[in-house]
Amino acid sequence: TEETLVLVKPDGVARGLTGAILARIEAKGYALVDIRLVEPDRETLERHYAEHEGKPFYEPLVEFMMSGPSVAIRLAGNRVIEGFRSLAGTTDPTTAAPGTIRGDFGRDWGLKVQQNLVHGSDSTESAARELEIWFG
Ligand code: ATP
């Protein structure tokens, strides 16, 4: 078994989609090891998104992530890192496949790519690093 960090981002929480997203995660059979509502400060987000520092979308992304609460989830399961990213769909909700969280719930109007509902760690190294940041 394996663990990953999932975030329901501020757009997902604000739109009342936390339950719908959790339902898909639970239906897949993944285990909720820990879950909490978080309001991250800039320092936490700068650590989390360190690899994107300097990119044009970095500052808007950090601001967006401070715009409201997120739900942080420590999620466990067989190959859950790859599996959750497959449930989430591709980064841009406009073109994410139907059947995925981003494809089904992502809005394609007034869209900013950072408003893509969820985050999931992309490797075992990222998962360990990110779980330490969000859950200590
Ligand atoms: P995540 O890591 O959040 O699951 P991802 O791996 O699909 O998403 P990354 O390339 O790691 O995407 O980018 C991290 C986040 O930065 C994305 O989820 C999105 O919110 C934002 N982002 C990425 N590319 C862009 C872009 N071109 N414009 C605006 N925001 C972007």
Backbone and ligand atoms as CSV (ligand in chain L), in Angstrom:
chain,resi,resn,atom,element,x,y,z
A,1,THR,N,N,0.841,-1.203,0.000
A,1,THR,CA,C,0.000,0.000,0.000
A,1,THR,C,C,0.874,1.250,0.000
A,2,GLU,N,N,0.263,2.330,-0.327
A,2,GLU,CA,C,0.978,3.565,-0.622
A,2,GLU,C,C,0.124,4.720,-0.112
A,3,GLU,N,N,0.768,5.875,0.142
A,3,GLU,CA,C,0.002,7.048,0.569
A,3,GLU,C,C,0.260,8.224,-0.357
A,4,THR,N,N,-0.745,9.098,-0.471
A,4,THR,CA,C,-0.600,10.306,-1.272
A,4,THR,C,C,-1.272,11.466,-0.568
A,5,LEU,N,N,-0.899,12.685,-0.961
A,5,LEU,CA,C,-1.604,13.871,-0.485
A,5,LEU,C,C,-2.603,14.310,-1.546
A,6,VAL,N,N,-3.854,14.428,-1.115
A,6,VAL,CA,C,-4.890,14.996,-1.975
A,6,VAL,C,C,-5.354,16.297,-1.341
A,7,LEU,N,N,-5.538,17.318,-2.150
A,7,LEU,CA,C,-6.183,18.552,-1.697
A,7,LEU,C,C,-7.439,18.760,-2.511
A,8,VAL,N,N,-8.556,19.046,-1.819
A,8,VAL,CA,C,-9.706,19.646,-2.501
A,8,VAL,C,C,-9.443,21.141,-2.399
A,9,LYS,N,N,-9.170,21.756,-3.530
A,9,LYS,CA,C,-8.729,23.150,-3.567
A,9,LYS,C,C,-9.888,24.106,-3.243
A,10,PRO,N,N,-9.576,25.408,-3.040
A,10,PRO,CA,C,-10.624,26.361,-2.642
A,10,PRO,C,C,-11.839,26.395,-3.568
A,11,ASP,N,N,-11.657,26.190,-4.858
A,11,ASP,CA,C,-12.830,26.210,-5.758
A,11,ASP,C,C,-13.746,25.012,-5.490
A,12,GLY,N,N,-13.146,23.864,-5.187
A,12,GLY,CA,C,-13.940,22.672,-4.894
A,12,GLY,C,C,-14.721,22.814,-3.597
A,13,VAL,N,N,-14.070,23.362,-2.569
A,13,VAL,CA,C,-14.744,23.562,-1.284
A,13,VAL,C,C,-15.840,24.615,-1.435
A,14,ALA,N,N,-15.516,25.752,-2.093
A,14,ALA,CA,C,-16.478,26.852,-2.225
A,14,ALA,C,C,-17.703,26.430,-3.032
A,15,ARG,N,N,-17.506,25.553,-3.999
A,15,ARG,CA,C,-18.630,25.106,-4.832
A,15,ARG,C,C,-19.408,23.949,-4.211
A,16,GLY,N,N,-19.007,23.529,-3.011
A,16,GLY,CA,C,-19.753,22.462,-2.341
A,16,GLY,C,C,-19.540,21.096,-2.962
A,17,LEU,N,N,-18.358,20.897,-3.552
A,17,LEU,CA,C,-18.085,19.632,-4.234
A,17,LEU,C,C,-17.255,18.665,-3.399
A,18,THR,N,N,-16.924,19.042,-2.150
A,18,THR,CA,C,-16.088,18.167,-1.325
A,18,THR,C,C,-16.713,16.772,-1.193
A,19,GLY,N,N,-18.002,16.729,-0.892
A,19,GLY,CA,C,-18.670,15.437,-0.710
A,19,GLY,C,C,-18.659,14.597,-1.972
A,20,ALA,N,N,-18.936,15.223,-3.104
A,20,ALA,CA,C,-18.963,14.499,-4.384
A,20,ALA,C,C,-17.577,13.941,-4.716
A,21,ILE,N,N,-16.547,14.733,-4.425
A,21,ILE,CA,C,-15.174,14.293,-4.700
A,21,ILE,C,C,-14.789,13.150,-3.756
A,22,LEU,N,N,-15.141,13.298,-2.465
A,22,LEU,CA,C,-14.852,12.223,-1.499
A,22,LEU,C,C,-15.601,10.945,-1.861
A,23,ALA,N,N,-16.808,11.081,-2.383
A,23,ALA,CA,C,-17.586,9.891,-2.760
A,23,ALA,C,C,-16.854,9.085,-3.828
A,24,ARG,N,N,-16.243,9.773,-4.793
A,24,ARG,CA,C,-15.497,9.066,-5.842
A,24,ARG,C,C,-14.255,8.384,-5.272
A,25,ILE,N,N,-13.581,9.097,-4.363
A,25,ILE,CA,C,-12.380,8.542,-3.733
A,25,ILE,C,C,-12.738,7.289,-2.927
A,26,GLU,N,N,-13.833,7.364,-2.168
A,26,GLU,CA,C,-14.237,6.223,-1.337
A,26,GLU,C,C,-14.768,5.076,-2.189
A,27,ALA,N,N,-15.491,5.412,-3.252
A,27,ALA,CA,C,-16.032,4.363,-4.134
A,27,ALA,C,C,-14.907,3.549,-4.766
A,28,LYS,N,N,-13.795,4.220,-5.018
A,28,LYS,CA,C,-12.628,3.540,-5.599
A,28,LYS,C,C,-11.985,2.584,-4.591
A,29,GLY,N,N,-12.284,2.790,-3.305
A,29,GLY,CA,C,-11.769,1.896,-2.269
A,29,GLY,C,C,-10.580,2.432,-1.512
A,30,TYR,N,N,-10.197,3.679,-1.782
A,30,TYR,CA,C,-9.072,4.256,-1.054
A,30,TYR,C,C,-9.471,4.556,0.387
A,31,ALA,N,N,-8.499,4.519,1.276
A,31,ALA,CA,C,-8.749,4.733,2.704
A,31,ALA,C,C,-8.375,6.147,3.117
A,32,LEU,N,N,-9.285,6.819,3.818
A,32,LEU,CA,C,-9.014,8.137,4.387
A,32,LEU,C,C,-8.252,7.921,5.694
A,33,VAL,N,N,-6.954,8.211,5.678
A,33,VAL,CA,C,-6.132,8.017,6.874
A,33,VAL,C,C,-6.234,9.236,7.778
A,34,ASP,N,N,-6.329,10.412,7.171
A,34,ASP,CA,C,-6.477,11.666,7.916
A,34,ASP,C,C,-7.120,12.666,6.961
A,35,ILE,N,N,-7.909,13.565,7.517
A,35,ILE,CA,C,-8.569,14.568,6.675
A,35,ILE,C,C,-8.849,15.796,7.520
A,36,ARG,N,N,-8.561,16.983,6.964
A,36,ARG,CA,C,-8.912,18.193,7.707
A,36,ARG,C,C,-9.050,19.412,6.817
A,37,LEU,N,N,-9.826,20.366,7.334
A,37,LEU,CA,C,-9.997,21.646,6.653
A,37,LEU,C,C,-8.781,22.496,6.977
A,38,VAL,N,N,-8.169,23.095,5.956
A,38,VAL,CA,C,-6.942,23.872,6.169
A,38,VAL,C,C,-7.068,25.246,5.518
A,39,GLU,N,N,-6.424,26.224,6.144
A,39,GLU,CA,C,-6.313,27.553,5.542
A,39,GLU,C,C,-4.829,27.906,5.529
A,40,PRO,N,N,-4.119,27.407,4.504
A,40,PRO,CA,C,-2.662,27.497,4.482
A,40,PRO,C,C,-2.164,28.941,4.364
A,41,ASP,N,N,-1.051,29.228,5.042
A,41,ASP,CA,C,-0.415,30.541,4.884
A,41,ASP,C,C,0.530,30.488,3.677
A,42,ARG,N,N,1.050,31.656,3.312
A,42,ARG,CA,C,1.910,31.769,2.136
A,42,ARG,C,C,3.126,30.856,2.228
A,43,GLU,N,N,3.714,30.768,3.416
A,43,GLU,CA,C,4.926,29.955,3.590
A,43,GLU,C,C,4.656,28.482,3.264
A,44,THR,N,N,3.534,27.969,3.746
A,44,THR,CA,C,3.159,26.574,3.457
A,44,THR,C,C,3.001,26.354,1.954
A,45,LEU,N,N,2.344,27.306,1.290
A,45,LEU,CA,C,2.095,27.161,-0.147
A,45,LEU,C,C,3.376,27.319,-0.959
A,46,GLU,N,N,4.272,28.176,-0.488
A,46,GLU,CA,C,5.550,28.336,-1.198
A,46,GLU,C,C,6.378,27.059,-1.103
A,47,ARG,N,N,6.271,26.366,0.036
A,47,ARG,CA,C,6.953,25.063,0.150
A,47,ARG,C,C,6.286,24.052,-0.780
A,48,HIS,N,N,4.958,24.011,-0.723
A,48,HIS,CA,C,4.216,23.020,-1.514
A,48,HIS,C,C,4.482,23.193,-3.015
A,49,TYR,N,N,4.483,24.438,-3.482
A,49,TYR,CA,C,4.620,24.713,-4.917
A,49,TYR,C,C,6.024,25.180,-5.299
A,50,ALA,N,N,7.042,24.816,-4.508
A,50,ALA,CA,C,8.414,25.281,-4.748
A,50,ALA,C,C,8.886,25.029,-6.178
A,51,GLU,N,N,8.487,23.884,-6.753
A,51,GLU,CA,C,8.970,23.544,-8.099
A,51,GLU,C,C,8.439,24.513,-9.166
A,52,HIS,N,N,7.379,25.253,-8.839
A,52,HIS,CA,C,6.794,26.169,-9.828
A,52,HIS,C,C,7.233,27.614,-9.641
A,53,GLU,N,N,8.093,27.882,-8.639
A,53,GLU,CA,C,8.517,29.254,-8.388
A,53,GLU,C,C,9.152,29.843,-9.641
A,54,GLY,N,N,8.751,31.078,-9.973
A,54,GLY,CA,C,9.292,31.749,-11.152
A,54,GLY,C,C,8.433,31.586,-12.392
A,55,LYS,N,N,7.518,30.597,-12.387
A,55,LYS,CA,C,6.633,30.431,-13.543
A,55,LYS,C,C,5.551,31.510,-13.513
A,56,PRO,N,N,5.017,31.874,-14.693
A,56,PRO,CA,C,4.025,32.967,-14.739
A,56,PRO,C,C,2.786,32.707,-13.883
A,57,PHE,N,N,2.404,31.448,-13.725
A,57,PHE,CA,C,1.180,31.169,-12.979
A,57,PHE,C,C,1.420,30.994,-11.479
A,58,TYR,N,N,2.706,31.089,-11.045
A,58,TYR,CA,C,3.029,30.786,-9.653
A,58,TYR,C,C,2.323,31.709,-8.658
A,59,GLU,N,N,2.477,33.035,-8.832
A,59,GLU,CA,C,1.890,33.980,-7.879
A,59,GLU,C,C,0.353,33.911,-7.872
A,60,PRO,N,N,-0.312,33.917,-9.054
A,60,PRO,CA,C,-1.766,33.736,-9.043
A,60,PRO,C,C,-2.203,32.426,-8.376
A,61,LEU,N,N,-1.405,31.381,-8.557
A,61,LEU,CA,C,-1.738,30.085,-7.955
A,61,LEU,C,C,-1.676,30.169,-6.430
A,62,VAL,N,N,-0.603,30.759,-5.911
A,62,VAL,CA,C,-0.462,30.906,-4.456
A,62,VAL,C,C,-1.597,31.774,-3.904
A,63,GLU,N,N,-1.912,32.873,-4.588
A,63,GLU,CA,C,-3.022,33.753,-4.155
A,63,GLU,C,C,-4.350,32.987,-4.159
A,64,PHE,N,N,-4.571,32.250,-5.227
A,64,PHE,CA,C,-5.812,31.461,-5.326
A,64,PHE,C,C,-5.918,30.468,-4.168
A,65,MET,N,N,-4.792,29.831,-3.842
A,65,MET,CA,C,-4.813,28.817,-2.778
A,65,MET,C,C,-5.026,29.440,-1.397
A,66,MET,N,N,-4.860,30.778,-1.300
A,66,MET,CA,C,-5.136,31.472,-0.035
A,66,MET,C,C,-6.525,32.117,-0.048
A,67,SER,N,N,-7.295,31.896,-1.107
A,67,SER,CA,C,-8.583,32.591,-1.251
A,67,SER,C,C,-9.694,31.976,-0.410
A,68,GLY,N,N,-9.464,30.806,0.139
A,68,GLY,CA,C,-10.480,30.146,0.961
A,68,GLY,C,C,-9.946,28.821,1.443
A,69,PRO,N,N,-10.702,28.143,2.291
A,69,PRO,CA,C,-10.225,26.873,2.841
A,69,PRO,C,C,-10.130,25.772,1.780
A,70,SER,N,N,-9.197,24.854,2.029
A,70,SER,CA,C,-9.072,23.616,1.257
A,70,SER,C,C,-9.289,22.446,2.208
A,71,VAL,N,N,-9.487,21.273,1.651
A,71,VAL,CA,C,-9.540,20.060,2.458
A,71,VAL,C,C,-8.305,19.229,2.111
A,72,ALA,N,N,-7.502,18.944,3.133
A,72,ALA,CA,C,-6.296,18.131,2.953
A,72,ALA,C,C,-6.586,16.701,3.390
A,73,ILE,N,N,-6.174,15.757,2.553
A,73,ILE,CA,C,-6.479,14.337,2.801
A,73,ILE,C,C,-5.202,13.506,2.694
A,74,ARG,N,N,-4.940,12.705,3.731
A,74,ARG,CA,C,-3.906,11.668,3.641
A,74,ARG,C,C,-4.628,10.411,3.175
A,75,LEU,N,N,-4.313,9.980,1.958
A,75,LEU,CA,C,-5.079,8.913,1.321
A,75,LEU,C,C,-4.182,7.697,1.094
A,76,ALA,N,N,-4.706,6.518,1.409
A,76,ALA,CA,C,-3.928,5.291,1.260
A,76,ALA,C,C,-4.614,4.316,0.324
A,77,GLY,N,N,-3.795,3.545,-0.390
A,77,GLY,CA,C,-4.346,2.516,-1.266
A,77,GLY,C,C,-3.280,1.930,-2.161
A,78,ASN,N,N,-3.636,0.862,-2.844
A,78,ASN,CA,C,-2.740,0.205,-3.770
A,78,ASN,C,C,-2.502,1.121,-4.983
A,79,ARG,N,N,-1.265,1.555,-5.172
A,79,ARG,CA,C,-0.895,2.471,-6.271
A,79,ARG,C,C,-1.785,3.714,-6.311
A,80,VAL,N,N,-2.036,4.263,-5.107
A,80,VAL,CA,C,-2.966,5.393,-4.984
A,80,VAL,C,C,-2.426,6.669,-5.638
A,81,ILE,N,N,-1.119,6.834,-5.735
A,81,ILE,CA,C,-0.569,8.062,-6.328
A,81,ILE,C,C,-1.006,8.158,-7.793
A,82,GLU,N,N,-0.706,7.115,-8.531
A,82,GLU,CA,C,-1.094,7.063,-9.951
A,82,GLU,C,C,-2.620,6.985,-10.086
A,83,GLY,N,N,-3.238,6.199,-9.233
A,83,GLY,CA,C,-4.685,5.995,-9.312
A,83,GLY,C,C,-5.471,7.266,-9.050
A,84,PHE,N,N,-5.052,8.050,-8.053
A,84,PHE,CA,C,-5.801,9.284,-7.802
A,84,PHE,C,C,-5.622,10.267,-8.946
A,85,ARG,N,N,-4.411,10.340,-9.502
A,85,ARG,CA,C,-4.205,11.286,-10.613
A,85,ARG,C,C,-5.065,10.890,-11.822
A,86,SER,N,N,-5.284,9.597,-11.958
A,86,SER,CA,C,-6.167,9.130,-13.015
A,86,SER,C,C,-7.633,9.500,-12.720
A,87,LEU,N,N,-8.044,9.396,-11.460
A,87,LEU,CA,C,-9.400,9.845,-11.078
A,87,LEU,C,C,-9.569,11.344,-11.300
A,88,ALA,N,N,-8.485,12.116,-11.054
A,88,ALA,CA,C,-8.559,13.583,-11.139
A,88,ALA,C,C,-8.656,14.059,-12.582
A,89,GLY,N,N,-7.964,13.395,-13.483
A,89,GLY,CA,C,-7.921,13.852,-14.877
A,89,GLY,C,C,-6.788,14.827,-15.112
A,90,THR,N,N,-6.628,15.236,-16.353
A,90,THR,CA,C,-5.514,16.101,-16.720
A,90,THR,C,C,-5.672,17.503,-16.119
A,91,THR,N,N,-4.550,18.243,-16.063
A,91,THR,CA,C,-4.477,19.514,-15.341
A,91,THR,C,C,-5.558,20.514,-15.743
A,92,ASP,N,N,-5.775,20.676,-17.046
A,92,ASP,CA,C,-6.719,21.686,-17.518
A,92,ASP,C,C,-8.128,21.094,-17.633
A,93,PRO,N,N,-9.054,21.549,-16.786
A,93,PRO,CA,C,-10.409,20.971,-16.786
A,93,PRO,C,C,-11.139,21.119,-18.120
A,94,THR,N,N,-10.744,22.099,-18.918
A,94,THR,CA,C,-11.410,22.314,-20.203
A,94,THR,C,C,-11.324,21.075,-21.089
A,95,THR,N,N,-10.185,20.381,-21.002
A,95,THR,CA,C,-9.965,19.229,-21.872
A,95,THR,C,C,-9.841,17.907,-21.105
A,96,ALA,N,N,-10.017,17.951,-19.780
A,96,ALA,CA,C,-9.937,16.707,-19.000
A,96,ALA,C,C,-11.060,15.762,-19.428
A,97,ALA,N,N,-10.777,14.461,-19.419
A,97,ALA,CA,C,-11.729,13.467,-19.931
A,97,ALA,C,C,-12.985,13.388,-19.060
A,98,PRO,N,N,-14.136,13.200,-19.705
A,98,PRO,CA,C,-15.358,12.897,-18.953
A,98,PRO,C,C,-15.126,11.661,-18.086
A,99,GLY,N,N,-15.753,11.639,-16.915
A,99,GLY,CA,C,-15.522,10.526,-16.001
A,99,GLY,C,C,-14.478,10.851,-14.957
A,100,THR,N,N,-13.679,11.887,-15.214
A,100,THR,CA,C,-12.710,12.314,-14.215
A,100,THR,C,C,-13.297,13.475,-13.394
A,101,ILE,N,N,-12.712,13.721,-12.227
A,101,ILE,CA,C,-13.187,14.809,-11.361
A,101,ILE,C,C,-13.106,16.137,-12.111
A,102,ARG,N,N,-11.959,16.406,-12.717
A,102,ARG,CA,C,-11.797,17.684,-13.422
A,102,ARG,C,C,-12.654,17.734,-14.693
A,103,GLY,N,N,-12.784,16.611,-15.369
A,103,GLY,CA,C,-13.576,16.564,-16.598
A,103,GLY,C,C,-15.058,16.739,-16.333
A,104,ASP,N,N,-15.541,16.184,-15.223
A,104,ASP,CA,C,-16.976,16.241,-14.932
A,104,ASP,C,C,-17.389,17.516,-14.200
A,105,PHE,N,N,-16.532,18.016,-13.311
A,105,PHE,CA,C,-16.927,19.145,-12.470
A,105,PHE,C,C,-16.222,20.449,-12.820
A,106,GLY,N,N,-15.116,20.377,-13.587
A,106,GLY,CA,C,-14.375,21.585,-13.912
A,106,GLY,C,C,-15.182,22.474,-14.835
A,107,ARG,N,N,-15.226,23.745,-14.527
A,107,ARG,CA,C,-15.994,24.661,-15.368
A,107,ARG,C,C,-15.146,25.119,-16.538
A,108,ASP,N,N,-15.746,25.247,-17.713
A,108,ASP,CA,C,-14.947,25.697,-18.851
A,108,ASP,C,C,-15.266,27.142,-19.207
A,109,TRP,N,N,-15.950,27.850,-18.300
A,109,TRP,CA,C,-16.162,29.276,-18.532
A,109,TRP,C,C,-15.521,30.051,-17.397
A,110,GLY,N,N,-14.989,31.226,-17.716
A,110,GLY,CA,C,-14.335,32.051,-16.703
A,110,GLY,C,C,-13.187,31.309,-16.054
A,111,LEU,N,N,-12.640,30.379,-16.824
A,111,LEU,CA,C,-11.737,29.425,-16.198
A,111,LEU,C,C,-10.309,29.923,-16.064
A,112,LYS,N,N,-9.759,29.681,-14.910
A,112,LYS,CA,C,-8.324,29.770,-14.750
A,112,LYS,C,C,-7.854,28.342,-14.482
A,113,VAL,N,N,-6.692,27.986,-15.062
A,113,VAL,CA,C,-6.241,26.598,-14.947
A,113,VAL,C,C,-5.992,26.209,-13.494
A,114,GLN,N,N,-5.653,27.218,-12.648
A,114,GLN,CA,C,-5.414,26.838,-11.249
A,114,GLN,C,C,-6.687,26.360,-10.570
A,115,GLN,N,N,-7.840,26.750,-11.117
A,115,GLN,CA,C,-9.115,26.325,-10.534
A,115,GLN,C,C,-9.494,24.973,-11.095
A,116,ASN,N,N,-8.739,23.972,-10.686
A,116,ASN,CA,C,-8.976,22.629,-11.217
A,116,ASN,C,C,-9.323,21.640,-10.120
A,117,LEU,N,N,-9.917,22.163,-9.050
A,117,LEU,CA,C,-10.632,21.402,-8.016
A,117,LEU,C,C,-9.798,20.583,-7.055
A,118,VAL,N,N,-8.784,19.895,-7.568
A,118,VAL,CA,C,-8.032,18.976,-6.708
A,118,VAL,C,C,-6.537,19.022,-7.019
A,119,HIS,N,N,-5.778,18.567,-6.056
A,119,HIS,CA,C,-4.359,18.309,-6.238
A,119,HIS,C,C,-4.075,16.886,-5.788
A,120,GLY,N,N,-3.188,16.201,-6.483
A,120,GLY,CA,C,-2.690,14.908,-6.020
A,120,GLY,C,C,-1.199,14.827,-6.261
A,121,SER,N,N,-0.468,14.297,-5.284
A,121,SER,CA,C,0.987,14.155,-5.436
A,121,SER,C,C,1.311,13.372,-6.704
A,122,ASP,N,N,2.473,13.690,-7.330
A,122,ASP,CA,C,2.769,13.049,-8.615
A,122,ASP,C,C,3.850,11.969,-8.569
A,123,SER,N,N,4.413,11.686,-7.378
A,123,SER,CA,C,5.430,10.631,-7.262
A,123,SER,C,C,5.558,10.258,-5.783
A,124,THR,N,N,6.267,9.170,-5.515
A,124,THR,CA,C,6.456,8.781,-4.107
A,124,THR,C,C,7.251,9.841,-3.352
A,125,GLU,N,N,8.224,10.471,-4.054
A,125,GLU,CA,C,9.019,11.525,-3.412
A,125,GLU,C,C,8.136,12.729,-3.084
A,126,SER,N,N,7.312,13.162,-4.061
A,126,SER,CA,C,6.407,14.296,-3.828
A,126,SER,C,C,5.424,13.975,-2.712
A,127,ALA,N,N,4.911,12.762,-2.692
A,127,ALA,CA,C,3.924,12.388,-1.679
A,127,ALA,C,C,4.538,12.504,-0.282
A,128,ALA,N,N,5.745,11.985,-0.110
A,128,ALA,CA,C,6.402,12.048,1.205
A,128,ALA,C,C,6.643,13.501,1.603
A,129,ARG,N,N,7.137,14.295,0.659
A,129,ARG,CA,C,7.430,15.703,0.923
A,129,ARG,C,C,6.151,16.473,1.266
A,130,GLU,N,N,5.115,16.263,0.474
A,130,GLU,CA,C,3.873,17.022,0.650
A,130,GLU,C,C,3.107,16.578,1.899
A,131,LEU,N,N,3.119,15.276,2.206
A,131,LEU,CA,C,2.446,14.818,3.432
A,131,LEU,C,C,3.110,15.429,4.659
A,132,GLU,N,N,4.433,15.599,4.607
A,132,GLU,CA,C,5.156,16.238,5.716
A,132,GLU,C,C,4.725,17.712,5.849
A,133,ILE,N,N,4.561,18.392,4.715
A,133,ILE,CA,C,4.164,19.809,4.745
A,133,ILE,C,C,2.756,19.971,5.336
A,134,TRP,N,N,1.830,19.141,4.908
A,134,TRP,CA,C,0.409,19.348,5.270
A,134,TRP,C,C,-0.008,18.624,6.539
A,135,PHE,N,N,0.672,17.533,6.870
A,135,PHE,CA,C,0.280,16.762,8.061
A,135,PHE,C,C,1.383,16.633,9.098
A,136,GLY,N,N,2.622,17.039,8.751
A,136,GLY,CA,C,3.711,17.030,9.717
A,136,GLY,C,C,4.149,15.644,10.114
L,1,ATP,P1,P,-1.506,19.067,-9.253
L,1,ATP,O1,O,-0.022,18.946,-9.004
L,1,ATP,O2,O,-2.134,20.250,-8.574
L,1,ATP,O3,O,-2.295,17.799,-9.088
L,1,ATP,P2,P,-0.884,18.888,-11.970
L,1,ATP,O4,O,0.192,17.966,-11.588
L,1,ATP,O5,O,-1.898,18.444,-12.953
L,1,ATP,O6,O,-1.701,19.406,-10.770
L,1,ATP,P3,P,1.188,20.877,-12.186
L,1,ATP,O7,O,1.834,21.044,-13.494
L,1,ATP,O8,O,1.913,20.225,-11.065
L,1,ATP,O9,O,-0.256,20.236,-12.437
L,1,ATP,O10,O,0.729,22.322,-11.718
L,1,ATP,C1,C,0.310,22.520,-10.400
L,1,ATP,C2,C,-0.895,23.411,-10.406
L,1,ATP,O11,O,-0.536,24.674,-10.985
L,1,ATP,C3,C,-2.043,22.902,-11.256
L,1,ATP,O12,O,-2.901,22.035,-10.565
L,1,ATP,C4,C,-2.755,24.173,-11.608
L,1,ATP,O13,O,-3.577,24.561,-10.511
L,1,ATP,C5,C,-1.623,25.175,-11.736
L,1,ATP,N1,N,-1.190,25.341,-13.112
L,1,ATP,C6,C,-0.425,24.517,-13.838
L,1,ATP,N2,N,-0.220,24.983,-15.073
L,1,ATP,C7,C,-0.875,26.174,-15.120
L,1,ATP,C8,C,-1.061,27.166,-16.127
L,1,ATP,N3,N,-0.520,27.048,-17.339
L,1,ATP,N4,N,-1.805,28.249,-15.805
L,1,ATP,C9,C,-2.351,28.402,-14.582
L,1,ATP,N5,N,-2.216,27.492,-13.600
L,1,ATP,C10,C,-1.495,26.394,-13.860
